[in-house]
Amino acid sequence: MRVMALLPQDDLKAAQAEAVRYEKLGIDGLKTSELAHDPFLPFAAATTVTERAELATGIAIAFARSPMNVACMANDLQRSSNGRFVLGLGSQVKGHNERRFSVPWSAPAPRLKEYIESLRAIWRCWEKGDKLDFQGEHYRFDLMTPVFSPEPAGLPMVPVTLAAVGAAMIRLSARVADGVRLHSFCTRKYMINTLLPELKKGWAESGMKRDNFEIVGGGYVITGPDDETVAKQFEWVRERLAFYGSTRTYLPVWAAHGEEDMGLKLHTMSKKGQWKEMAKQLTDDHVRLFVAVGRHDEIMEAIKMRYEGVSDTIYVNQVPGVDPKVPADLIQEMKAMPVAFKEFRNRFEE
């Protein structure tokens, strides 16, 4: 099992300190997200103080940025980290694209497919000297002069992973990406009954080998040295699940458990601005669908039950402001769990 930790994003000095601490603990990678802060900037700080840990956006919102801008940032972080950067992308939902980022909306799967293809065309232009000539329905790139081209780095192409919940995006991940970053609003049942069959269809279409494709996350790992620390995280997750569970896009996850009415109820409440009352609708059993939970002396069994045979990578600190104080020996125990993923393939060699 690969084990990752979330970096602080509101303070670059804190991001550096946590990056050093987690790398010393034996963590495999460090992740940022795009919520209230930029997902790329903390890695500019972390690259200067780490040597081994993978650095992954999980995720950066794609359509709010031109692929050219993202290609440049990703290339710089790949060079600065000596090949440790992984670009996690997501589409976000229609409302956020149109109303929060003021960008036009279109069907996300075909647009993301072009987005990834254009990134790789740009990187091949820079690294291999290929003529830049990408012509798509959504993106067009055919101008690149030497003054705007970074020198070749001699490093593998940046792996691209996609956030996915629904079947179409899951299958797209298997067809064109190097991995899938599962949403926290994801249960084991949904992963087994929906995610894995769709991934297998995508792998068959693309010829992707399972050991070159990373399945990241899905749900939450809640742990700590004592019951109080665990309980505090459990309640935070309840509130976050109520927020995510109100999104109509995620209704298939509820439906997998015969709880589609819960999703519709939460959506109605969210439209009325009843944010504080929404979490009260979720029972402990609802929350447990999405979590592996237990103290340090209990969590390994919970992780095995929740993730074994499905995910390759988990996170150990998903709740802001709560340090689960996971010790190095427990991280090593987690890492000892066998998984299918081995390494990303270098697409420059194809």
C-alpha positions in Angstrom: 0.0 0.0 0.0 1.2 3.5 -0.8 0.7 6.0 2.0 0.3 9.7 1.4 -0.3 12.8 3.6 -1.9 16.1 2.9 0.2 19.2 3.0 -0.9 22.5 4.6 -1.6 25.0 1.9 -2.3 28.3 3.8 1.3 28.7 5.0 4.3 27.7 2.8 6.7 27.5 5.8 4.2 25.1 7.4 4.1 23.1 4.2 7.9 22.8 4.2 7.9 21.7 7.8 5.2 19.1 7.3 6.8 17.8 4.1 10.1 17.2 6.0 8.3 15.5 8.9 6.3 13.2 6.8 9.2 12.2 4.5 11.2 11.3 7.7 8.2 9.2 8.8 8.4 7.2 5.6 5.5 8.6 3.8 5.3 7.8 0.0 3.9 11.1 -1.2 2.4 14.5 -0.4 -0.9 15.8 -1.7 -2.6 19.2 -2.1 -6.2 19.9 -3.2 -7.9 22.9 -4.7 -10.4 24.2 -2.2 -9.5 27.5 -0.5 -5.9 27.6 -1.7 -3.8 27.0 -4.9 -2.7 23.4 -5.3 0.6 24.0 -7.0 2.3 26.6 -4.9 3.0 24.4 -1.8 5.1 22.1 -3.9 7.4 24.9 -5.0 8.3 25.1 -1.3 8.3 21.3 -0.7 10.6 20.5 -3.5 13.4 22.5 -1.8 13.3 20.4 1.4 12.4 16.8 0.2 14.3 14.3 -1.8 12.1 11.2 -2.0 8.3 11.8 -1.6 6.0 12.0 -4.6 4.3 15.4 -5.0 0.7 15.2 -6.3 -2.1 17.6 -6.9 -5.3 15.8 -5.8 -6.7 17.6 -7.6 -6.2 20.8 -9.6 -9.3 22.0 -11.5 -8.6 21.6 -15.2 -11.0 23.8 -17.1 -10.2 27.0 -15.0 -6.7 26.9 -16.5 -5.3 26.6 -20.1 -3.5 23.3 -20.7 -0.5 25.5 -21.7 -0.3 27.1 -18.2 -0.7 23.7 -16.5 1.9 22.1 -18.7 4.4 24.8 -17.7 3.7 24.6 -14.0 3.8 20.8 -14.1 7.0 20.8 -16.1 8.7 23.2 -13.7 7.7 21.1 -10.7 8.9 17.9 -12.4 12.3 19.4 -13.0 12.6 21.0 -9.5 11.7 17.7 -7.9 13.8 15.5 -10.2 10.8 13.6 -11.5 8.6 13.3 -8.5 5.6 15.3 -9.6 2.2 13.8 -10.4 -0.5 16.0 -12.0 -4.0 15.2 -10.6 -6.8 16.9 -12.6 -10.5 17.1 -12.1 -13.4 18.7 -14.0 -15.4 20.0 -11.0 -19.2 20.3 -11.5 -21.0 22.7 -13.9 -22.0 25.2 -11.2 -18.5 25.8 -10.0 -17.1 26.1 -13.5 -19.7 28.6 -14.6 -20.3 30.5 -11.4 -17.1 30.2 -9.3 -14.5 30.2 -12.1 -16.6 31.9 -14.9 -15.6 29.5 -17.6 -18.0 27.9 -20.1 -19.2 24.3 -19.4 -19.4 21.4 -21.8 -19.5 17.6 -21.5 -16.5 17.0 -19.2 -15.3 13.6 -20.4 -14.4 14.5 -24.0 -13.0 17.8 -23.0 -10.7 16.2 -20.4 -9.6 13.7 -22.9 -8.4 16.5 -25.2 -6.9 18.3 -22.2 -4.7 15.4 -21.4 -3.8 14.8 -25.0 -2.8 18.4 -25.5 -0.7 18.4 -22.3 1.3 15.4 -23.7 1.7 17.1 -27.1 3.1 20.2 -25.4 5.5 18.1 -23.2 6.7 16.1 -26.2 7.4 19.4 -28.1 9.5 20.6 -25.2 11.3 17.4 -24.4 11.6 15.6 -27.7 11.5 18.6 -30.2 8.2 17.4 -31.8 6.4 20.0 -33.8 3.5 21.3 -31.7 0.3 20.8 -33.7 -2.6 19.8 -31.6 -6.0 20.4 -33.2 -9.1 19.5 -31.1 -12.6 20.5 -30.7 -12.0 22.3 -27.4 -8.2 23.1 -27.6 -5.8 24.1 -30.3 -2.0 24.5 -29.8 0.2 25.0 -32.8 2.6 27.9 -31.9 5.8 27.2 -30.0 9.0 29.1 -30.5 12.4 28.4 -28.9 12.2 31.4 -26.6 9.1 29.9 -25.0 10.4 26.3 -24.9 12.1 25.0 -21.7 15.2 23.0 -22.2 14.7 19.2 -22.2 15.1 17.8 -18.7 15.8 14.1 -19.4 13.1 13.1 -17.0 10.0 10.9 -17.5 6.8 12.6 -18.7 4.6 13.9 -15.8 2.0 11.2 -15.0 -1.6 12.5 -15.2 -4.3 11.1 -12.9 -8.0 12.0 -13.0 -10.6 12.6 -10.3 -13.6 10.4 -11.0 -16.9 9.5 -9.4 -19.3 8.5 -12.3 -18.9 5.6 -14.7 -18.0 7.7 -17.7 -15.1 9.5 -16.0 -13.8 6.3 -14.4 -13.7 4.7 -17.8 -12.0 7.7 -19.3 -9.3 7.6 -16.6 -8.5 4.0 -17.6 -8.5 4.9 -21.3 -6.3 8.0 -21.3 -4.8 8.7 -17.8 -2.1 7.1 -15.6 -4.4 6.7 -12.6 -7.7 7.6 -11.0 -8.1 9.7 -7.9 -11.2 8.6 -6.2 -13.4 11.1 -4.5 -13.8 10.9 -0.7 -17.5 10.4 -1.3 -16.9 6.8 -2.4 -17.7 3.5 -0.7 -16.2 0.1 -1.0 -19.4 -1.3 -2.5 -19.4 1.4 -5.1 -15.8 0.8 -5.9 -16.2 -2.9 -6.4 -19.5 -2.9 -8.2 -19.0 0.2 -10.4 -15.5 1.4 -10.4 -13.5 -1.8 -11.0 -15.7 -3.0 -13.9 -15.5 0.3 -15.6 -11.8 0.5 -15.1 -11.4 -2.9 -16.7 -13.4 -1.8 -19.7 -11.1 1.2 -20.1 -7.9 -0.8 -19.6 -9.1 -3.2 -22.3 -9.6 -0.3 -24.7 -6.3 1.4 -24.0 -4.0 -1.6 -23.4 -3.1 -0.1 -20.1 -1.4 -2.6 -17.7 -2.9 -2.7 -14.2 0.5 -2.4 -12.6 1.1 0.9 -14.4 -2.2 2.4 -13.3 -2.7 3.9 -9.8 -6.0 3.8 -7.9 -5.9 6.4 -5.2 -8.1 6.8 -2.2 -11.8 6.6 -2.0 -13.4 7.4 1.4 -11.5 8.4 4.5 -8.9 6.9 6.9 -9.7 8.1 10.4 -7.2 7.2 13.1 -5.4 8.6 16.1 -3.8 7.5 19.4 -7.0 7.8 21.4 -10.8 7.6 21.0 -11.2 11.4 21.4 -9.0 12.1 18.4 -10.9 9.5 16.3 -14.3 10.9 17.4 -13.4 14.4 16.5 -12.4 13.4 12.9 -15.5 11.2 12.6 -17.8 14.2 13.2 -15.8 16.4 10.8 -16.2 13.6 8.1 -20.0 13.5 8.9 -20.3 17.2 8.0 -18.1 16.9 4.9 -20.1 13.8 3.7 -23.4 15.8 4.1 -21.9 18.5 1.9 -20.6 16.1 -0.8 -23.7 14.0 -0.6 -25.9 16.9 -1.5 -24.4 17.0 -5.0 -26.6 15.4 -7.6 -23.6 14.2 -9.5 -22.8 11.9 -6.7 -26.3 10.3 -6.5 -25.0 7.0 -8.0 -23.0 6.4 -4.8 -26.1 6.8 -2.7 -28.0 4.6 -5.1 -25.5 1.8 -4.8 -26.7 1.5 -1.2 -30.4 2.1 -1.8 -30.0 5.6 -0.3 -30.8 7.8 -3.3 -33.6 9.5 -1.3 -30.9 10.7 1.2 -29.0 12.3 -1.6 -32.1 14.1 -2.9 -33.0 15.2 0.6 -29.6 16.7 1.2 -29.7 18.4 -2.2 -33.0 20.0 -1.3 -31.6 21.2 2.0 -28.5 22.6 0.4 -30.7 24.7 -2.0 -32.3 26.2 1.1 -29.0 26.9 2.7 -29.6 24.5 5.6 -25.9 23.6 5.9 -25.8 23.1 9.7 -28.8 20.8 9.7 -27.6 18.6 6.8 -25.0 16.6 8.8 -27.7 15.6 11.4 -29.4 13.6 8.6 -26.5 11.2 8.4 -26.4 8.3 11.0 -23.1 6.7 12.1 -23.9 3.8 9.8 -24.0 6.3 6.9 -20.6 7.7 7.8 -19.1 4.2 8.2 -19.9 3.4 4.6 -17.2 5.9 3.7 -14.5 5.4 6.3 -11.9 3.1 7.7 -11.9 4.1 11.4 -10.1 3.1 14.5 -7.3 3.9 16.9 -3.7 3.2 16.0 -4.1 -0.3 17.5 -7.2 -1.0 15.5 -6.8 0.8 12.1 -4.9 -1.8 10.1 -7.8 -4.3 10.2 -10.2 -1.5 9.2 -7.9 -0.4 6.3 -7.8 -4.0 5.0 -11.5 -4.4 5.1 -12.0 -1.0 3.4 -9.3 -0.9 0.8 -7.7 -4.4 0.2 -8.0 -5.5 -3.4 -9.3 -2.1 -4.6 -7.1 0.9 -3.8 -3.3 1.2 -4.2 -2.9 4.4 -2.1 -4.4 5.9 1.0 -4.2 9.2 2.9 -3.5 9.3 6.7 -4.3 12.9 7.6 -7.5 14.0 5.9 -9.0 16.2 8.5 -7.8 19.8 8.8 -6.5 20.9 12.2 -6.3 17.3 13.6 -2.9 15.5 13.7 -3.6 11.8 13.8 0.0 11.3 15.1 0.5 8.2 13.0 3.8 6.7 14.1 6.5 5.5 11.7 6.0 1.8 12.5 2.3 2.0 11.7 3.1 3.7 8.4 5.5 0.9 7.6 2.8 -1.7 8.4 0.4 0.1 6.1 3.0 0.1 3.3 3.5 -3.7 3.7 0.0 -4.4 2.4 0.3 -5.7 -1.2 -1.2 -3.7 -4.0 -1.3 -4.1 -7.8 0.3 -0.7 -8.8 4.0 -0.8 -9.3 5.1 2.3 -11.2 3.9 4.8 -13.8 5.1 4.2 -17.4 7.1 6.9 -19.1 5.1 8.0 -22.0 8.1 9.7 -23.6 9.2 6.2 -24.5 6.1 5.3 -26.5 
